[in-house]
Amino acid sequence: MACIGRNQAITPINFSISFPAKEAYLAGGMGIWIFTVFTFLLVLTVFSYMAVRMLKEKKLSEMKTDFINSMTHELKTPLTNLSIASEVLHKKHHLLDEQKLIRYASIVFQETQRLQVQVDHVLQVAALERGQLGLKMQRIDINELINSIAQTAQVKVSKRNGSIDLQLKAEKAIIQADTHHLSNVLYNLLDNADKYSPQPPEIILSTYNRAGGLVIAVTDKGIGMNKATQKMD
């Protein structure tokens, strides 16, 4: 039986493990991760595109609905004025003097022209979607424009024994604006002042200069807007 003494030297043994295909193994693992990340990015991109597309479609649908509602409102006012003026001319022409006959005939003409402009505006929407529509800016005397609009709006207001008081105090009354769109804003303001006045409407339409600018104010005794509506942009 052999024995090893305490002082006998122990010969070290070298032990090693070799991976001859480690580069291929690592490359295969990285390939799976790269494919996974690429697939995830592709799915994320497609999802983002679809989400943006859906939001655009929703916004476009809302814009079209708003446009239809706005256009219905803008067409209703001239049609109402035409109906009133034509009714007066038809039933009471023999009671009107020449000046009033000319006035009502002028309203019929102006409102017919306004309807034509509204029809043209509908056609312009297609141009707007193609990015081809711009505002037709021109020099306007706002006092003259308001005076003309008030004479037309007075026909409808008079049906309720109402009145439109003009206080056109702006001395610098020339502005650059699109006549069509500005006229629609003023007509709508006067129409709302009439519509939402429980009593015979008393409307004051005024202009004045302030801080180098021009202020157009419409004052009435209507029901006003609730706080929720006032907070809307």
C-alpha positions in Angstrom: 0.0 0.0 0.0 1.5 3.3 -1.1 1.3 6.4 1.0 2.0 10.0 0.3 4.2 11.9 2.6 3.3 15.3 4.0 6.2 16.9 2.2 5.5 15.4 -1.1 4.7 18.0 -3.9 1.3 17.8 -5.6 1.4 18.2 -9.3 -1.2 20.8 -10.6 -3.8 19.7 -13.2 -4.9 22.1 -15.9 -8.7 22.0 -16.7 -10.3 23.9 -19.5 -13.6 24.0 -21.5 -13.6 25.0 -25.2 -16.6 26.4 -27.1 -15.6 26.1 -30.7 -18.8 27.6 -32.1 -19.4 30.4 -29.6 -19.4 33.2 -32.2 -22.1 31.4 -34.2 -24.1 30.8 -31.0 -23.9 34.4 -29.9 -24.8 35.6 -33.4 -27.8 33.3 -33.4 -29.0 34.7 -30.1 -28.5 38.3 -31.2 -30.4 37.5 -34.4 -33.5 36.5 -32.4 -33.4 39.6 -30.4 -32.9 41.8 -33.4 -35.8 40.1 -35.2 -38.0 40.6 -32.0 -37.1 44.3 -31.7 -37.7 44.9 -35.4 -41.1 43.1 -35.3 -42.1 45.2 -32.2 -41.1 48.5 -33.9 -43.0 47.5 -37.0 -46.1 46.7 -35.1 -45.8 49.9 -33.1 -45.3 52.0 -36.3 -48.4 50.4 -37.9 -50.5 50.9 -34.8 -49.3 54.6 -34.5 -50.2 55.2 -38.2 -53.6 53.7 -37.7 -54.3 55.7 -34.6 -53.3 59.0 -36.3 -55.3 58.1 -39.3 -58.4 57.4 -37.1 -58.0 60.7 -35.2 -57.7 62.6 -38.6 -60.8 60.8 -39.9 -62.7 61.7 -36.6 -61.6 65.3 -36.8 -62.6 65.5 -40.5 -66.0 64.1 -39.7 -66.4 66.6 -36.9 -65.3 69.5 -39.2 -67.8 68.4 -41.8 -70.6 68.2 -39.2 -69.7 71.7 -37.9 -69.6 73.0 -41.5 -73.0 71.6 -42.3 -74.5 73.1 -39.1 -72.8 76.5 -39.8 -73.9 76.5 -43.4 -77.5 75.6 -42.4 -77.5 78.6 -40.0 -76.0 80.9 -42.6 -78.5 79.9 -45.3 -81.5 80.2 -43.0 -81.0 83.9 -42.3 -81.1 85.2 -45.9 -84.0 82.8 -46.7 -85.9 84.3 -43.8 -85.2 87.8 -44.9 -86.2 86.9 -48.5 -89.4 85.3 -47.2 -90.4 88.4 -45.2 -89.5 90.9 -47.9 -91.3 89.0 -50.6 -94.3 88.6 -48.4 -94.5 92.3 -47.8 -94.1 93.1 -51.5 -96.7 90.5 -52.4 -99.4 91.4 -49.9 -98.8 95.1 -49.1 -97.3 96.5 -52.2 -100.3 98.8 -52.8 -99.8 100.3 -49.3 -96.1 101.0 -49.6 -94.7 104.3 -50.9 -92.0 104.3 -53.6 -89.1 104.6 -51.0 -90.3 101.5 -49.1 -90.8 99.5 -52.3 -87.3 100.3 -53.3 -86.0 99.3 -49.9 -87.7 95.9 -49.9 -86.7 95.2 -53.5 -83.2 96.1 -52.5 -83.3 93.5 -49.6 -84.5 90.8 -52.0 -81.6 91.6 -54.4 -79.0 91.7 -51.6 -80.2 88.5 -50.0 -80.3 86.8 -53.4 -76.7 87.9 -53.9 -75.8 86.7 -50.4 -77.3 83.2 -51.1 -75.2 83.1 -54.3 -72.1 83.8 -52.2 -73.0 81.1 -49.7 -73.3 78.6 -52.6 -69.9 79.7 -53.8 -68.6 79.2 -50.3 -69.8 75.6 -50.3 -67.8 75.1 -53.5 -64.8 76.7 -51.9 -64.7 74.1 -49.2 -63.4 71.6 -51.7 -60.7 74.0 -52.6 -59.9 74.4 -48.9 -59.4 70.7 -48.5 -56.9 70.9 -51.4 -55.1 73.8 -49.8 -56.1 76.2 -52.6 -58.4 78.5 -50.6 -57.3 81.8 -49.2 -59.1 84.8 -47.7 -60.0 87.6 -50.1 -58.7 90.5 -48.1 -59.7 94.0 -49.1 -60.3 97.4 -47.7 -63.6 97.7 -46.0 -65.4 100.7 -44.4 -66.8 98.8 -41.4 -69.4 101.5 -40.7 -70.8 101.3 -44.2 -70.8 97.5 -44.0 -72.6 97.5 -40.7 -75.1 100.0 -41.8 -76.0 97.9 -44.9 -76.3 94.7 -42.8 -78.4 96.4 -40.1 -80.9 97.6 -42.8 -81.4 94.0 -44.0 -81.5 92.5 -40.4 -84.1 95.1 -39.4 -86.7 93.5 -41.6 -86.7 90.3 -39.5 -86.3 92.2 -36.1 -89.3 94.4 -37.0 -91.5 91.3 -37.2 -91.1 91.2 -33.4 -91.4 94.9 -32.9 -87.7 95.1 -32.2 -85.1 97.6 -33.1 -81.5 97.9 -34.1 -79.7 101.0 -32.8 -76.5 102.0 -34.6 -73.8 103.8 -32.7 -71.0 103.9 -35.3 -68.4 106.1 -33.6 -65.3 104.7 -35.1 -63.4 107.5 -36.9 -60.8 105.1 -38.3 -63.2 102.6 -39.8 -61.2 101.3 -42.7 -60.0 97.7 -42.1 -58.5 94.8 -44.2 -60.9 91.9 -44.1 -62.8 89.2 -46.1 -66.2 90.8 -46.7 -68.0 87.5 -47.0 -66.8 86.0 -43.7 -67.0 89.2 -41.8 -70.6 89.8 -43.0 -71.6 86.3 -41.9 -70.2 86.9 -38.4 -72.2 90.1 -38.1 -75.4 88.5 -39.5 -75.0 85.6 -37.0 -74.5 88.0 -34.1 -77.6 90.0 -35.0 -79.6 86.8 -35.6 -78.6 85.4 -32.2 -79.4 88.7 -30.5 -82.9 88.5 -32.1 -83.4 84.8 -31.5 -82.4 84.7 -27.8 -84.3 87.9 -26.7 -87.5 86.8 -24.9 -89.0 90.3 -25.3 -89.0 92.4 -28.5 -85.3 92.6 -29.2 -83.4 95.8 -28.4 -80.1 95.6 -30.2 -77.3 98.1 -30.1 -74.6 97.7 -32.8 -71.6 100.0 -32.2 -68.1 100.7 -33.4 -65.3 102.7 -31.8 -61.6 103.0 -31.8 -59.4 101.9 -28.9 -55.7 101.4 -28.5 -55.0 101.8 -32.1 -57.6 99.2 -33.1 -61.3 98.9 -33.9 -64.0 97.4 -31.7 -67.3 96.1 -33.0 -69.8 95.5 -30.2 -73.3 93.9 -30.3 -75.4 94.5 -27.2 -78.8 93.0 -26.5 -81.1 92.1 -23.6 -81.2 88.4 -24.4 -80.8 85.5 -22.1 -77.1 85.4 -22.5 -74.8 82.4 -22.3 -74.4 80.1 -19.3 -71.0 79.7 -17.7 -70.3 76.4 -19.4 -70.8 78.0 -22.8 -68.7 81.0 -21.9 -65.7 78.7 -21.1 -65.8 77.3 -24.6 -63.2 78.6 -27.1 
